[in-house]
Structures are given as structure tokens and as C-alpha cells.
Amino acid sequence: MTDTNPPATLETVWFVEATYAPDAAETRVPVRPLHLARIAELKTAGVIVEAGAFTDMSASVLLIRAAAEAEALDVCRQDVYMQAGVWVELRAKPFGRVRLATEG
């Protein structure tokens, strides 16, 4: 008997790139704890799949579960980094994420 469940499927999420302001290394310091707490909360809720930043401080990358681009961008617009001017531009594209069957 063969297993009818595939080991992986594709899940469409939004790949969002949030560009940092030139002075982000300084301006993010006071708001970073709030930003990281919110990212953790949204990851726990399953809204954010993954988040991080390029080490050259050029941009953050977020994989966001959302029904539409506007919804994914709104998640970022509500972030303290956007509100405080740490992020200055957002771009989103649909992204086919490999989701393992073990992820449930």
C-alpha cells in the first residue's frame, strides 16, 4: 500500500521586502524590542512564516500568510518599523513555499 499524502505541497504566501532607511541602524534601536515582540506574536499566530533581515541593513524579508497583497502589506504597515521610519518602502510578490506534510 502506498501513502496517498504527498510529502510536501506548495503554499502561496507573500514575500515582502521592506527596505531600510539610510539611518535605520540608529533609528531602529529604540523600537526594536516592540518590533521583535510583534514578529514573534505573529509567527505564533501563523500569520508570519518567517522574518529576518539582510546583514548589510538593506532590507528585511518577511513571508506572510495573507489572502491578498494589500493584506500582506498592511501587516507591515502596522509594524513599528514602518511607523517609525525604519522601513521606507515595501514590495510584495506571491511566493510558492514548500510546506512539508509534517507541518500540519
Buried (B, 14 or more C-beta within 10 A) or exposed (E): EEEEEEEEEEBEBBBBBBEBBEEBEEBBEEBBEBBEEBBEEBBEEEBBBEBEBEEEEEBBEBBBBBEEBEBBBBBBEEBBBBEBBBBBEBEBEEBEBEBEEEEE
